[in-house]
Amino acid sequence: MTVEEALTIVETRLNPQSLSKVQHLVFSQCWQGYTYADIATNYGYDTDYIKYVGFQLWQLLSQALGKKVSKSNIASILKAIASPAAGADLYISNSSNFDNGMMQFEPFSTDTDVVAQKAATINQHPGWAEAMNVPVFYNRCTEILTMKQWLVQERCRLVAIFGIGGIGKTSLAAVLAQHVQHDFQHLIWRSLRNLQPLTNMVAELFQTLPQQENQLPTTPEASISLLVNYLRQHRCFLVLDNSEGILRSGDHFGRYREGYEHYGQLLREIADTYHQSCVVLTGREKPIGFGFKEGTNLPVRSLQLTGLAEEDAYKVIEVKGLKGSQAEMRSLIQHYLGNPLALKIVSAYIRDLFNGNISDFFAQGTTVFGDIRNLLDQQFNRLSEIETQIMYWLAINPELSIVQLQEELIPIAPKPSLLEALLSLERRSLIEKASPSLIENNATRFSVPPIFKEYLGIVFQSQICR
């Protein structure tokens, strides 16, 4: 069997997913008997990186082919598949929706044509015109599976995706729609970033629906009643994106801007009233009162979105052509907390300013500048005064307990305010708890990740200069 014939079988089994450029190279070279070291030397890659790509490749093929695949047995497995009988058996195995009681998940595709076809299907819904276009999406299989379970099997009425800026909340909501679109009559996307009063938002929403109302209400209460009634009569997938737009900045988390409190009433009605639809809320923080409504066995759930898994974050920086050892790539990913937008931004800087060399980038001594600084500014400008002070103290001191923070803070903060601020910062993913094994006297200690520590140092120096 030639390498071209082998690749044809592989690509067919992976459909609609496909091998990346580097995976294609590793497969072809391994098929011809080259070692990972040979591939790295011949094509200018780090050996550890090629080994990592190989590991990911065999895992991917094991899932697609239904058998344990390795560098040593791939040839025999593909030759067996090429025979009609074996191919039929494998097809039956892979066509099953369940494996040992676990649902098999349709792999994500980064192929532009496949993504475009899914997007075209979604775009047939008039209310989806505002939705974000996601040409490439990096895994998030666990999150999609979890949310699909909530929406389709458990019929949750209100689901929220929270996380820091750039972490991928909007992309996740858009891709989730691709996987559940056939379970809903209408797909509707509305952004709350534009600060529309509730009555205007509902009025524009109904203008995109097939069954338009002859006379739209002019009061918030009537608008809420009309929308919830529609969600009861029709199975809708409604995304309310960028909910931080209707929340205050510089105040305790989750409080509504003046004049936008009716959005809180809308969310309460959606959570408490029986209907057959699902509303997905995305934002950087939970609106006040949301936490009281959610629960494991309740129709209201929330997902705190964190950074990409290391293997998926590699894909983000791989396409930028960065050069470095596996350890350097891992350090870059960890420094930016696996944030996909931050990794895209910094990878472009490294490519343009340092010829793609990660080591040279770290050697120059600063990792917060340009659009990275702007991304962090957006997050920190939302903090209350006490939250900002806590962040500064944690940047100066590696780890502090609640008691130590209360002693250090100037002006002194009442303990209820301190606890509320710490809870807010943790929910915003801006502080971390020390590992239990490192905690002394059972006193929980808090710290900030290095990227935030550097950012706060830069902001503090700017304030001193002014």
Sequence and secondary structure as in RCSB ss.txt:
>XXXX:A:sequence
MTVEEALTIVETRLNPQSLSKVQHLVFSQCWQGYTYADIATNYGYDTDYIKYVGFQLWQLLSQALGKKVSKSNIA
SILKAIASPAAGADLYISNSSNFDNGMMQFEPFSTDTDVVAQKAATINQHPGWAEAMNVPVFYNRCTEILTMKQW
LVQERCRLVAIFGIGGIGKTSLAAVLAQHVQHDFQHLIWRSLRNLQPLTNMVAELFQTLPQQENQLPTTPEASIS
LLVNYLRQHRCFLVLDNSEGILRSGDHFGRYREGYEHYGQLLREIADTYHQSCVVLTGREKPIGFGFKEGTNLPV
RSLQLTGLAEEDAYKVIEVKGLKGSQAEMRSLIQHYLGNPLALKIVSAYIRDLFNGNISDFFAQGTTVFGDIRNL
LDQQFNRLSEIETQIMYWLAINPELSIVQLQEELIPIAPKPSLLEALLSLERRSLIEKASPSLIENNATRFSVPP
IFKEYLGIVFQSQICR
>XXXX:A:secstr
  HHHHHHHHHHHHTT    HHHHHHHHHHHTT  HHHHHHHHT  HHHHHHHHHHHHHHHHHHHTS   TTTHH
HHHHHHHSHHHHHHHHHHHH SEETTEE        HHHHHHHHHHHTTSGGGTTS   S     HHHHHHHHII
IIIS  SEEEEE STTSSHHHHHHHHHHHHGGG SEEEEEESTT   HHHHHHHHHHTSSS  SS   SHHHHHH
HHHHHHHHS EEEEEE GGGGB SSSSTT B TT THHHHHHHHHHHS  S EEEEEESS  TTHHHH  TTSSE
EEEE     HHHHHHHHHTTT B  HHHHHHHHHHTTT HHHHHHHHHHHHHHHTTBHHHHHHTS    HHHHHH
HHHHHTT  HHHHHHHHHHHHSS EEHHHHHHH SS   HHHHHHHHHHHHHTT  EE  GGG STT  EEE  H
HHHHHHHHHHHHHHH 
